[in-house]
Amino acid sequence: MNLLFITADQWRGDCLSALGHPTVKTPNLDALAQDGVLFTRHYANAVPCGPSRASLHTGMYLQNHRSSTNGTPLDARHTNWALELGREGYDPVLFGYTDTARDPREEIAESPWLKTYEGPLPGIRPVCMMGTWPTPWTDWLKANGHEVPDDIRFAYGVRRDGPDYEHGAPVPRPLIYDKDINDTAFLTNHLIDYLKSAKNPFAAHLSLLRPHPPWVASEPYNAMYDPETVPDFSRRDTVEDEGTQHPWLAHQLAQKLFQAPGNEKKLRRMKAVYYGLMSEVDHHIGRIMAALKETGLIDNTLVIFTSDHGEQMGDHWLIGKCGYFDGSYHIPLIVRDPRPSANQTRGARVNRFTENVDLMPTMLDFAGHPIPVQCDGKSLRSFLEGDKDPAGWRSQAHWEFDFRDPADDKAERALDLTLHQCTMNIIRDERYKYVHFTGSAPLFFDLEKDPGEFTNRATDPAYTSRVLDYAQKLLSWRMQHDEQTLTHIALTDGGPVARPSARY
């Protein structure tokens, strides 16, 4: 079984036309969902990129892998899907990035990976590695006569001359690079070239930057959606009103990096281009699927499409990914199982709660490889084979946000916290969401009555018993998933005895 694992960075889970989104159009992902299974309640386990991808690649919750911020090293003792598939004879290859902060204990003092959190995942072979520094792409641009900024990090967002939409232009300013030579096209081209000569079994990871910022798109994607007609923003009347919900939110809204612009036209322009970048990625998903069909690989390749996390995009006056709102954590997941035994589920939708920690177990399960004890997730294979209600499947989703910053203590000073108290844990089910702060008051939302997450019920006497119930559920969740790599082993007179627990 071959594996094609695709991530598109910062993609909100509701942004698929197959799910009835009022604006964004994703015909190729819709087609993939029709030929596979669409998981409608799929969640990231952490933000931002580094911590989330650590969970994605190791199958572990943040509480266990502890790569809690961009730049926090991922402990080398943890395995990952690439290392495990390598043991099965695969040659896992990378097109893009994994945002893996490498363990400094495993690197020589001169290692370049000690100066960036954008190292490659151990066990994966970079074929075309691009992150903040898109060197392969910008080198190709220069070799083909295109101008490149002196600081190549700006190549992702350099726009054509002239005013932007909020300054009177009829459409958002486009990227200076045409759609056939921009970063998304470049990476996709390299992947397709690889597929044309791939030898079975292969395991390829395509990690696209888009629709991650900068929100600048090539023509025609810059003008695909009218900023005036994008959906309105889910937020209170003012930033100040929004911040009254919780001290952490008030602090976050005071950070320039996370506060949505007050200029409504600018914010609408950003949202329209965000959707345009999604449609551009969708176009290239179509190209990839066509290449799989042309090469005959479609018949024995497991295709997984997801994201590392979502995007607030002005909701609650926030930009980026942070905190506890669903917009930052609800993400798409589509899985196409090529086996004839999966024909019965083609076009199916799974409404059970699934998480990014489930993807490593799924990949290994399809490769016939044992799932390491470290994994907190479960294989999705049973859903793909038609089991709509696997025994013991979770009834909630769980995620964590670590807002500590070893280089800056402003959150600690503003909220009267220690470095290690700058954390929150979230548990949500179909009806309720509970947010536990290590050193601050909790939040509790009744999502049926308040889907926008505006009214905190934690101090409402009518919800007191439910708040206690969900606090206990969260505690039990963490206790059940405490790091357990060796806990199933006992050393006895007869030698080591192992009895792994069921994954439920």
C-alpha positions in Angstrom: 0.0 0.0 0.0 1.4 3.4 -1.0 0.8 6.5 1.1 0.2 10.1 -0.1 -0.2 12.4 2.9 -1.2 16.0 2.1 -1.5 18.9 4.5 -2.6 22.4 3.6 -1.6 24.8 6.3 -4.2 26.8 8.3 -7.4 25.5 6.7 -10.6 25.9 8.6 -12.8 22.8 8.7 -15.9 24.5 7.4 -14.2 25.7 4.2 -15.3 23.0 1.8 -18.1 23.5 -0.7 -19.0 19.8 0.0 -20.0 21.0 3.5 -22.2 23.8 2.1 -19.8 26.7 2.6 -21.6 29.8 1.2 -18.5 31.2 -0.6 -15.5 29.0 -1.1 -15.5 26.4 -3.9 -13.5 23.2 -3.7 -14.6 20.9 -6.5 -11.6 18.7 -6.5 -11.6 18.1 -2.7 -15.4 17.5 -3.0 -14.6 14.9 -5.6 -12.0 13.3 -3.4 -14.6 13.2 -0.6 -17.1 11.6 -2.9 -14.5 8.9 -3.7 -13.4 8.5 -0.1 -14.7 9.4 3.4 -15.2 13.0 4.7 -14.7 13.4 8.5 -16.8 16.3 9.5 -15.7 16.7 13.1 -12.0 16.5 12.8 -9.8 18.5 15.2 -6.2 19.6 15.6 -4.7 18.8 19.0 -2.6 22.0 19.4 -1.5 25.2 17.8 0.6 26.8 16.3 2.3 24.8 13.5 5.1 23.2 15.4 3.1 21.7 18.3 0.3 20.7 16.0 2.5 18.9 13.6 4.3 17.2 16.5 1.0 15.6 17.4 0.2 14.9 13.7 3.5 13.1 13.1 3.9 11.3 16.4 0.2 10.4 17.2 0.8 12.0 20.7 -1.0 14.7 22.6 1.0 17.8 23.5 0.9 16.8 27.2 3.1 13.9 26.1 5.4 15.0 23.3 5.9 18.4 25.0 6.9 20.3 21.9 4.7 23.0 23.1 5.7 26.1 21.0 7.4 26.8 17.7 11.0 26.0 18.6 10.4 23.7 21.6 12.5 20.6 20.7 10.7 17.4 19.9 12.2 14.7 22.1 14.2 12.3 20.0 13.0 9.3 22.0 9.5 9.6 20.4 9.1 7.8 17.2 6.9 9.0 14.3 5.1 7.6 11.2 8.2 8.1 8.9 10.6 6.2 11.2 8.1 3.4 11.6 7.3 3.1 7.9 11.1 3.1 7.2 11.2 -0.1 9.2 8.7 -1.6 6.8 10.9 -0.8 3.7 9.4 2.5 2.8 11.5 5.6 1.9 9.4 8.4 3.3 9.9 11.6 1.3 9.1 15.2 1.9 7.8 18.0 -0.3 7.5 21.1 1.8 8.1 21.2 5.6 7.3 19.5 8.9 8.2 22.3 11.3 10.1 19.9 13.6 12.3 21.5 16.2 15.1 18.9 16.4 16.4 17.5 19.7 19.6 19.4 20.4 21.0 16.4 22.2 21.0 14.5 18.9 22.7 17.2 16.9 26.3 18.4 16.6 27.1 21.9 17.8 27.4 23.2 14.2 24.1 21.7 13.1 22.0 24.1 11.1 18.8 22.6 12.6 19.8 24.2 16.0 19.0 27.6 14.5 15.5 27.0 13.3 12.3 25.2 14.4 11.8 24.2 10.8 13.9 21.0 10.8 12.8 17.9 8.9 10.9 15.1 10.8 13.4 12.4 11.8 13.1 9.5 9.3 11.9 11.6 6.4 14.0 12.3 3.3 13.6 15.9 2.0 13.2 15.9 -1.7 12.1 19.5 -2.0 12.2 21.1 1.4 10.6 24.6 1.7 9.4 26.5 4.7 10.1 30.1 5.8 13.1 30.0 3.5 11.8 28.7 0.1 15.3 28.2 -1.3 14.5 25.6 -4.0 11.7 27.7 -5.4 13.5 31.0 -5.3 16.6 29.4 -6.8 14.4 28.1 -9.6 12.8 31.5 -10.1 16.2 33.2 -10.4 17.5 30.5 -12.8 14.5 31.2 -15.0 14.9 35.0 -15.1 12.4 36.0 -12.5 13.2 38.7 -9.9 13.4 37.5 -6.3 13.4 39.7 -3.1 16.8 40.0 -1.4 15.2 38.4 1.6 13.7 35.4 0.0 11.2 34.9 2.9 9.2 37.8 1.3 8.8 35.9 -1.9 5.6 34.3 -0.6 3.9 37.7 -0.3 5.5 40.2 -2.7 2.6 41.9 -4.6 2.4 43.8 -7.9 2.6 47.6 -7.7 -0.4 49.7 -7.1 -3.1 50.3 -4.4 -4.8 47.4 -2.7 -8.5 46.8 -2.3 -9.0 48.9 0.8 -7.3 51.8 -0.9 -9.6 51.8 -3.9 -8.4 49.0 -6.2 -11.3 46.9 -7.6 -9.7 43.6 -6.5 -7.0 42.6 -4.1 -3.5 43.0 -5.4 -2.0 39.8 -6.8 1.3 38.0 -6.2 3.9 39.1 -8.7 4.4 35.4 -9.7 1.9 33.8 -12.1 -0.2 30.9 -10.9 1.9 28.4 -12.9 5.2 29.3 -11.2 4.2 30.2 -7.6 5.1 28.2 -4.5 2.1 25.9 -4.6 2.5 25.1 -8.3 6.3 24.5 -7.8 5.8 22.0 -4.9 3.0 20.2 -6.7 5.1 19.9 -9.9 7.9 18.3 -7.9 5.5 15.9 -6.3 3.9 14.9 -9.6 7.4 14.3 -11.1 8.2 12.0 -8.2 4.9 10.1 -8.6 5.7 9.4 -12.3 8.8 7.4 -11.3 7.8 6.3 -7.8 8.5 2.7 -6.9 6.2 0.7 -4.7 5.7 1.0 -1.9 6.2 4.8 -1.5 5.3 7.2 1.3 5.2 10.8 0.2 4.3 13.8 2.4 3.2 17.0 0.5 3.1 19.9 3.0 1.7 23.0 1.3 2.0 26.5 2.9 -1.2 27.8 1.5 -3.7 29.1 2.7 -1.3 30.2 5.5 -0.3 33.9 5.4 0.7 36.0 3.7 -2.7 36.2 2.2 -1.5 37.1 -1.3 -2.7 35.1 -4.3 -1.7 34.8 -7.9 -4.2 35.8 -10.6 -6.9 34.8 -11.0 -7.2 33.5 -7.4 -6.7 37.0 -5.9 -10.0 38.1 -7.5 -12.0 34.8 -7.4 -14.1 36.0 -4.5 -15.6 39.4 -3.9 -14.6 40.8 -0.5 -18.0 42.5 -0.1 -19.8 39.2 -0.3 -17.7 37.0 2.0 -19.5 35.9 5.2 -19.7 38.3 8.0 -17.5 37.9 11.1 -18.6 36.2 14.3 -17.7 38.7 16.9 -19.0 41.2 19.4 -19.4 44.8 18.5 -16.0 45.9 19.7 -12.6 44.5 20.7 -13.2 45.7 24.2 -16.5 43.9 24.4 -14.9 40.7 23.2 -12.2 40.9 25.8 -14.6 40.9 28.7 -15.1 37.1 28.2 -11.8 36.2 29.9 -8.5 37.8 30.9 -6.6 35.7 28.5 -8.7 36.8 25.6 -8.3 40.4 26.6 -4.6 39.9 26.7 -4.5 38.1 23.4 -6.6 40.9 21.7 -4.0 43.4 22.9 -1.3 41.7 20.8 -0.9 43.3 17.4 0.0 39.9 15.8 -3.4 38.5 16.8 -5.8 41.4 16.6 -7.9 41.6 13.5 -7.5 44.9 11.6 -10.1 47.5 12.4 -10.4 48.4 8.7 -13.4 46.3 7.5 -12.4 46.5 3.9 -8.9 45.2 4.7 -10.3 42.3 6.7 -12.7 41.4 4.0 -9.9 41.5 1.5 -7.8 39.1 3.6 -10.8 36.7 3.9 -11.5 36.8 0.2 -7.9 36.0 -0.6 -7.8 33.3 2.0 -10.6 31.6 0.2 -8.8 32.2 -3.1 -5.7 30.4 -1.9 -7.9 27.5 -0.8 -9.4 27.3 -4.3 -5.8 27.4 -5.7 -4.8 24.5 -3.5 -8.0 22.7 -4.6 -6.9 23.1 -8.2 -3.6 21.4 -7.5 -5.3 18.6 -5.6 -7.1 17.9 -8.9 -3.8 17.7 -10.7 -2.4 15.3 -8.2 -5.4 13.0 -8.4 -5.1 13.1 -12.2 -1.5 12.1 -11.9 -2.3 9.2 -9.7 -4.9 8.0 -12.2 -2.5 8.4 -15.2 0.3 6.4 -13.5 -2.1 3.7 -12.2 -1.1 4.5 -8.6 -4.6 5.4 -7.7 -5.4 1.7 -7.2 -2.9 1.1 -4.4 -2.4 4.5 -2.8 -4.0 5.7 0.5 -4.6 9.4 0.1 -5.0 11.6 3.2 -5.8 15.3 3.1 -5.9 17.5 6.2 -4.4 20.6 7.8 -2.3 21.3 10.9 -4.9 23.8 12.3 -7.5 26.4 11.5 -7.7 30.2 11.3 -9.7 32.8 13.3 -10.0 35.1 10.3 -11.6 37.9 12.2 -13.9 35.8 14.3 -13.9 37.1 17.9 -11.6 39.9 16.5 -8.7 37.5 16.2 -6.4 36.7 13.4 -4.3 33.5 13.3 -4.6 30.4 15.5 -4.7 30.5 19.2 -6.8 29.8 22.3 -9.9 27.7 22.6 -12.3 28.7 19.8 -13.3 26.0 17.3 -12.2 28.2 14.4 -8.5 27.5 15.3 -8.9 23.8 15.7 -11.7 22.4 13.5 -10.0 21.3 10.3 -10.8 19.2 7.2 -10.0 15.5 6.9 -10.6 13.4 3.8 -9.3 9.8 3.4 -9.4 7.8 0.2 -8.9 4.1 0.8 -8.1 2.5 -2.6 -9.1 -1.1 -1.6 -12.3 -2.6 -3.2 -13.5 -3.4 0.3 -13.8 0.4 0.8 -16.3 0.8 -2.1 -19.2 0.6 0.3 -18.1 3.8 2.1 -17.2 6.0 -0.9 -18.9 9.3 -0.4 -19.7 8.6 3.3 -19.4 11.2 6.0 -18.2 10.4 9.5 -19.7 12.7 12.2 -17.8 11.1 15.2 -15.0 13.1 16.7 -11.6 12.4 15.2 -8.3 14.1 15.8 -4.9 14.6 14.2 -3.4 12.0 16.6 -5.4 9.4 14.7 -3.5 9.8 11.5 -0.2 8.1 12.4 -2.1 5.0 13.7 -4.1 5.0 10.5 -1.0 5.1 8.2 0.7 2.3 10.1 -2.4 0.2 10.2 -2.7 0.3 6.4 1.0 -0.6 6.1 0.5 -3.6 8.4 2.9 -2.2 11.0 2.3 -2.3 14.7 1.0 0.9 16.3 3.5 2.1 19.0 2.3 2.3 22.5 3.2 6.0 22.6 0.3 6.9 20.2 -2.7 8.5 21.9 -4.8 8.2 18.7 -6.6 5.3 17.0 -6.7 4.0 13.5 -9.6 5.3 11.3 -9.6 2.1 9.3 -12.9 0.8 10.8 -14.7 3.9 9.6 -13.3 3.4 6.1 -14.6 -0.2 6.1 -18.1 0.8 7.0 -18.3 0.6 10.8 -20.2 3.8 11.7 -19.9 3.3 15.5 -16.6 1.5 16.5 -16.7 0.2 20.0 -15.3 2.6 22.5 -14.7 5.5 20.1 -14.3 8.9 21.7 -17.4 11.1 22.2 -15.4 14.3 22.7 -12.5 16.1 21.1 -9.5 17.4 23.1 -6.9 20.0 22.5 -4.3 22.1 24.3 -2.9 25.6 23.8 0.4 26.5 25.4 0.9 30.3 25.4 4.2 30.4 27.3 7.1 32.2 25.6 10.5 31.6 27.1 11.8 34.7 25.2 9.0 37.1 26.4 7.2 37.2 29.7 4.5 39.7 28.9 1.7 37.1 29.2 3.0 36.1 32.6 3.1 39.7 33.8 -0.3 40.6 32.3 -2.1 37.6 33.8 0.0 37.1 36.9 1.1 33.6 35.9 4.3 31.6 36.0 5.9 30.3 32.8 4.4 26.9 33.4 1.0 28.2 34.1 0.6 29.6 30.6 -1.5 26.7 29.4 -5.1 25.7 28.8 -6.9 22.4 28.0 -10.1 22.1 26.1 -12.7 19.3 25.9 -15.8 19.6 23.7 -18.6 17.3 22.6 -21.8 17.8 20.6 -23.3 20.1 23.2 -20.8 21.6 25.6 -17.3 22.9 25.7 -15.1 23.2 28.8 -11.9 25.3 28.9 -9.5 24.8 31.8 -6.8 27.3 32.5 -3.9 26.3 34.7 -3.8 29.5 36.6 -7.1 31.3 35.8 -10.9 30.9 35.8 -12.5 28.3 33.5 -14.9 28.8 30.7 -18.0 26.7 29.8 -20.1 27.1 26.7 -23.5 25.6 25.8 -22.9 25.2 22.0 -26.5 24.3 21.2 -27.7 27.7 22.5 -24.5 29.6 21.8 -22.7 28.1 18.8 -20.6 31.3 18.5 -19.0 30.8 21.9 -20.0 34.2 23.4 -21.6 33.4 26.7 -19.5 31.9 29.5 -21.7 29.7 31.7 -19.0 28.6 34.1 -20.4 30.8 36.9 -24.1 30.3 35.9 -25.8 28.4 38.8 -27.9 26.5 36.2 -24.7 24.9 34.8 -22.8 24.3 38.0 -23.2 20.5 38.0 -22.3 20.3 34.3 -19.1 22.4 34.8 -18.0 20.0 37.5 -18.9 17.0 35.3 -16.8 18.3 32.4 -13.9 19.3 34.7 -13.9 15.7 35.8 -14.1 14.4 32.3 -11.0 16.5 31.3 -9.1 15.3 34.3 -9.9 11.7 33.5 -9.0 12.3 29.8 -5.5 13.5 30.9 -5.0 10.7 33.4 -5.9 8.1 30.8 -3.5 9.6 28.2 -0.5 10.3 30.4 2.7 9.2 28.6 2.7 5.4 28.9 5.4 4.1 26.6 6.7 1.5 29.1 3.8 1.2 31.5 2.6 -2.0 29.9 5.8 -3.8 30.8 6.8 -5.5 34.1 10.2 -7.0 34.9 9.6 -10.4 36.5 11.7 -13.4 37.7 11.0 -14.8 34.3 12.0 -11.7 32.4 10.0 -8.8 30.9 6.2 -9.3 30.6 4.3 -7.0 28.3 0.5 -6.6 28.0 -0.5 -3.5 26.0 -3.9 -2.0 26.8 -6.7 -1.8 24.3 -6.8 1.6 22.5 -10.1 2.7 24.1 
